[in-house]
Amino acid sequence: MVRQGLSRVDGARTTSAADRLSTVTDDTVGPDLLTVAQVMARLQIGRHTVYDLIRSRRLRSVRIGRCRRIPAAALRDFLNTLTD
């Protein structure tokens, strides 16, 4: 099964749920909830470090089912504490 790109015979593009979440009228606005992998990429740190930040409550997160998500506002708040 192809998750992105051309997956149908007629050539129509399909979008993932994450793409639909981040689609807002303004293209500069990102998703409200970030995955651990997205936080890893943005901060250029490892998975273990992200979970350590969550465990130490320096970085807020929410659980949705079995998934861990980081609100974009929580990431901004964390970055602001680093620069203060």
N, C-alpha and C positions, 0 to 999 in steps of 0.2 A: 504494500500500500504506500502510495506517495503522499507525503504530508504537505509538501509545498510544491509550487511549480505547476506544470501541466499534468493533471491527473485524469482528465476526462478526454474522451476521443474528440469532442468538438473544440478542444483547445481553450476552454474557459479556465481561468485561474481559480483555485480554491484558496481560502484563507483559514488560518488556524484560529483557535479561540484567543490566543495571545495577540495575534494581529488585530482581531476585532476589538479587543479590550483597549489597545493603544490607538485605535483609529478615532480621532476626534477631529472637529472641524479645522483646528490648527495643527499642522504637521509637526510643530516643535514640541507639542505636549506629548509626554510618554505615558506609559501605563501607570495606573494608581498603585498597583501591587507588583513588586518585582520578585523574581525567583532568586534563590540563593546563587544560581549560576550567573544571573544578570548582575547581582551585587559583586560577585567575584570579578567579573569582567570590568565593571565600572571602577572598582577600587584597586584592581590588579593585585589581589590577594588570593590566598588559597581557600578551599572549602572549609578546612578545619578552623581557620582564622575567623571566617564568617560565623560559624557555629559557636566559637568561643565568645565572640562579641554578643551574640544573641543570649548565650548562657549567662554571661556576666551582666546582662541587661543594659549594656552600653548601646545596643542596637535593638530597637523594638521590632517585634514580629508578631504575626498572627498565624494560627493554624486553621486551615480549611480542609476538613477531612484529615488525610494523612500528609497533606502538603504544608510546607512552611513558606509563608510569603512575607516580604518586608514592604511596608507602605513606603511610597516614594518620599512622603513627608518625614518619615523616620530616618531615612537615609540622609536627607537634607539636614535634619537636626543633628545627627551624628557628625556629619562633616563640619557643621558650625561649631560643635564643641571642640573639634580638633584645631580650629583656627582661632579660638578665643584665648 
